[in-house]
């Protein structure tokens, strides 16, 4: 197993095209994990209070059009 420092050092040695490939892969992975976490939070009801607050604000006229 590599340490974070070893990984950072290896990344700094990458040629520009390989760095861009790694960057694209990492961003895609990060987006996938964020989506998975959001889905889990919704399933666990963690966003319910925020949703109810937003609905209440809308129904009471506390909103603005974008």
N, C-alpha and C positions, 0 to 999 in steps of 0.2 A: 504494500500500500504506500502511496506517495503522500508526502506532507503537502500542505497548501503552499508552502514556500517553494518546494520542488516543482509543483505545477505552475506556479507563477513564473519561475525561472525558465521553464520549458516554453511557456507561452511567449515570453519575451524573445525567444530564439526563432519563433516561427516566421517564415517568409510572409509577405503581405497577403498573398492569395490564400494561404492556409489559415492565416489569422482571420480573414474575412469569413472563411468557411466555418471556423470554430465559433466566431461571433454569431453568425446566423443560426447555427445549431443550438448554441446556448440560449439565444433569445427565444427560439421556438420551444425549447425545453422549459424555460421559465414561464412562457405563456401557457403551456399545457399544465404545468403544476399549479399555476394561479387558477386556471379554469377548474381543475379538480378540487382545489381548496374551496372555491366559491360554491361549487355544486354540493360539497360536503356541508358547508356552512348553511346553505339553504335547507338541505335535508335535515340538519340538526336543529333548525328553527332559529339559528343565531341572528338572522336578519329580520325576523318577524317584528320586533319592536321598532326597527327603523322603518319598515314598510307601513306599519300602523301609524307612526308619527307622520310620515309623508302623506298618507291618505287623509289624516285629520287636518293637516295644514291645507291641503288642497280643498277639502270640503268646507273649511272655514274661510276660504279666500286668501289664505297666506301663501301666495305663489306669484310667480311672474313668468310670462311667456318668453321663451328663448327665440 
